[in-house]
Amino acid sequence: MMLFQHDTLLLIYLMPLLGFILGMLPALVVWRFSKPRRKKTPTIEQAARIKTGFTLSL
């Protein structure tokens, strides 16, 4: 019974982490593949402008 409790506790702690990793994986893959296509990376100012424009359009 103690082993079962330990496993359950482990699952409770690992499931959100696993979910986070699985959730991040597609985003990471998309980011990885979309990165080389860009010729030059935008500066922080440009990125901020794009982000603010995007949030304003929403």
JOPE-V831639 format. One record per residue. N is the residue number from 1. SS is DSSP state (H for helix, E for strand, L for the rest). Layout:
# JOPE-V831639
N&SS  N&SS
This chain:
# JOPE-V831639
1&L  2&H  3&H  4&H  5&H  6&H  7&H  8&H  9&H  10&H  11&H  12&H  13&H  14&H  15&H  16&H  17&H  18&H  19&H  20&H  21&H  22&H  23&H  24&H  25&H  26&H  27&H  28&H  29&H  30&H  31&H  32&H  33&H  34&H  35&H  36&L  37&L  38&L  39&L  40&L  41&L  42&L  43&L  44&H  45&H  46&H  47&H  48&H  49&H  50&H  51&H  52&H  53&H  54&H  55&H  56&H  57&H  58&L
